[in-house]
Amino acid sequence: MPLRSRNSPILSQVAAMMAPDWRQIEIENRGLSIESVRFLGEGWKSHAYLVNSELVFRFPKRLKQWEELKREISFLSFAVDYLPLAVPRYLNEAPDSSAAPFGYAVYPYLHGDPVDISVLSCKEKAEAAESIASFLNSLHNLQPDSELSELLLRKDGRSNAAQLLADAEHKIIPKLKAQEAQYLLQYLEICLNMQENCRSRCALRHADLTQNHVLMVDKSIVAVIDFGCVSWGDPDYDLMCPFVEFGRDFAEDIARRCGHKDDLEQLMTKLRYFDIADLIYTIANGPGYAPAGQIETAWRRLKQFLIGAS
């Protein structure tokens, strides 16, 4: 999971323990004089700081996470000139730096605030939906060379669904009331038997298009950040976060502009399934990785969904 908390003023315990040696970073980056440092946020696999209001320094939490970061850097190096919105352009990667336990990577800060459609007029919402749809259409149609194509992970809907059910049975169901457990299992079995939920064309996708990862300036969408989950898979997954965070109407508008003209009801059912699957993944795999409060939020939202069991 990429960074979830943008512009956070609070250092987590993990981030505090891994505080970088900024003097050493100055030495390693010739010409850099650090005048200000602000903690931006923490994700499952890295945390980030804004230096001099100009540069973002991302610090992996574990050595093995360089594999994911290198995939992201390689993808963005290819995609940056083909996408209609600004995306990070990495300037430097230092996996062996002595300034931090597992090194760091750097890119110029992309200015903007997380998109907030509540402040937009109807016309501005339509423009925002068009910007996001244009970005997604460009992303989903990218065709990298064979080397990059093989480097990026492939997410298979059927195998992911099987793992989801196993996670639910072993890590979620035992903690639920009997009626809630039965309701969740029935829901998952119905969804898993719907072929459209587990089968689609395979395309490059961002796979974490949350509100915090879509930036807005003067009520216009200008950038998309945090490509740590970029992968081959069902492109409809990129509509899940807009559906959950911005509501059905906005998600449907984006979907139409992405080419979904028919079966929008079926698509919304699919996005709800993706949402529940994401909550289960967070609860099952988050311990030791998820920032403080994220697992609790996932449990709360799952419980809200399970109100239908009572």
NORWO-V313940 format. One record per backbone hydrogen bond with DSSP energy under -0.5 kcal/mol. CO is the residue of the C=O (numbers start at 1). NH is the residue of the N-H. E is the energy in kcal/mol with one decimal. If there is no record, write none. Layout:
{{CO,NH,E} {CO,NH,E}}
This chain:
{{1,44,-0.7} {1,45,-1.1} {2,44,-0.5} {4,6,-0.7} {5,8,-0.7} {12,16,-2.6} {13,17,-2.1} {14,18,-1.5} {16,19,-1.2} {20,22,-1.1} {21,25,-1.8} {22,26,-2.0} {23,27,-1.7} {24,28,-2.2} {25,29,-1.6} {28,30,-0.7} {29,32,-2.3} {31,33,-0.6} {32,34,-0.5} {33,35,-0.6} {36,52,-2.5} {38,50,-3.5} {40,8,-2.9} {41,48,-2.4} {42,4,-1.2} {42,5,-0.5} {45,61,-2.5} {46,43,-3.3} {47,59,-3.0} {48,40,-2.6} {48,41,-1.2} {49,51,-0.6} {49,57,-2.6} {50,38,-2.2} {51,54,-2.4} {51,55,-2.3} {54,109,-3.5} {55,51,-3.2} {55,57,-0.6} {56,58,-0.6} {56,107,-1.9} {57,49,-2.0} {58,60,-0.6} {58,105,-1.9} {59,47,-1.7} {62,65,-1.2} {63,66,-1.8} {64,67,-1.2} {65,69,-2.1} {66,70,-2.8} {67,71,-1.5} {68,72,-2.3} {69,73,-2.7} {70,74,-2.5} {71,75,-2.6} {72,76,-2.6} {73,77,-2.1} {74,78,-1.4} {75,79,-2.9} {76,80,-2.3} {79,82,-2.5} {79,83,-0.9} {86,224,-2.5} {88,90,-0.6} {89,108,-0.7} {92,106,-2.8} {94,97,-1.4} {94,104,-1.1} {97,100,-0.6} {99,21,-2.6} {100,103,-1.3} {104,94,-3.6} {105,58,-2.9} {106,91,-3.1} {106,92,-1.3} {107,56,-3.1} {109,111,-0.7} {113,216,-2.8} {116,119,-1.2} {117,120,-1.4} {121,125,-2.7} {122,126,-2.1} {123,127,-2.0} {124,128,-2.3} {125,129,-2.8} {126,130,-2.1} {127,131,-2.2} {128,132,-2.4} {129,133,-2.6} {130,134,-2.7} {131,135,-2.1} {132,136,-2.7} {133,137,-3.0} {134,138,-2.1} {135,139,-2.8} {136,140,-3.2} {137,141,-1.0} {139,142,-1.5} {145,149,-2.7} {146,150,-2.1} {147,151,-1.3} {148,152,-1.8} {153,232,-3.3} {154,156,-0.7} {155,157,-0.5} {156,160,-2.6} {157,161,-2.0} {158,162,-1.9} {159,163,-2.1} {160,164,-2.4} {161,165,-2.2} {162,166,-1.9} {163,167,-2.7} {164,168,-2.5} {165,169,-2.5} {166,170,-2.1} {167,171,-2.8} {167,172,-0.6} {168,172,-1.3} {168,173,-3.3} {172,175,-1.7} {173,176,-2.0} {177,181,-3.0} {178,182,-2.3} {179,183,-2.0} {180,184,-2.6} {181,185,-2.5} {182,186,-2.3} {183,187,-2.3} {184,188,-2.7} {185,189,-2.5} {186,190,-2.2} {187,191,-2.6} {188,192,-2.9} {189,193,-1.2} {191,194,-1.1} {193,195,-0.9} {194,197,-2.0} {194,198,-0.6} {195,198,-1.2} {195,199,-0.8} {201,235,-0.7} {203,233,-2.2} {205,231,-1.7} {208,210,-2.4} {210,213,-1.3} {211,115,-1.0} {211,214,-1.2} {213,215,-0.5} {213,225,-2.2} {214,115,-2.5} {215,222,-2.8} {215,223,-1.3} {216,113,-2.4} {217,220,-1.5} {220,217,-2.6} {222,86,-2.2} {223,215,-2.7} {227,230,-1.7} {231,205,-2.2} {232,155,-3.1} {233,203,-2.5} {234,237,-1.6} {235,238,-1.6} {236,239,-2.1} {237,240,-1.5} {237,241,-0.5} {239,243,-1.8} {240,244,-2.4} {241,245,-3.2} {242,246,-2.2} {242,247,-0.7} {243,247,-0.8} {247,251,-2.0} {248,252,-3.0} {249,253,-1.9} {250,254,-2.3} {251,255,-2.7} {252,256,-2.7} {253,257,-1.9} {254,258,-1.3} {255,260,-2.8} {256,259,-1.5} {259,261,-1.1} {263,267,-1.9} {264,268,-2.5} {265,269,-1.9} {266,270,-1.9} {267,271,-2.4} {268,272,-2.1} {269,273,-1.9} {270,274,-2.3} {271,275,-2.1} {272,276,-2.4} {273,277,-2.6} {274,278,-2.2} {275,279,-2.0} {276,280,-2.3} {277,281,-2.5} {278,282,-2.3} {279,283,-2.3} {280,284,-2.6} {281,285,-2.6} {282,286,-1.8} {286,289,-3.2} {286,290,-2.9} {291,294,-1.9} {293,297,-2.1} {294,298,-2.0} {295,299,-2.4} {296,300,-2.4} {297,301,-2.4} {298,302,-2.3} {299,303,-2.6} {300,304,-2.0} {301,305,-1.9} {302,306,-1.9} {304,307,-1.1} {305,308,-1.2} {306,309,-2.5} {307,310,-1.7}}
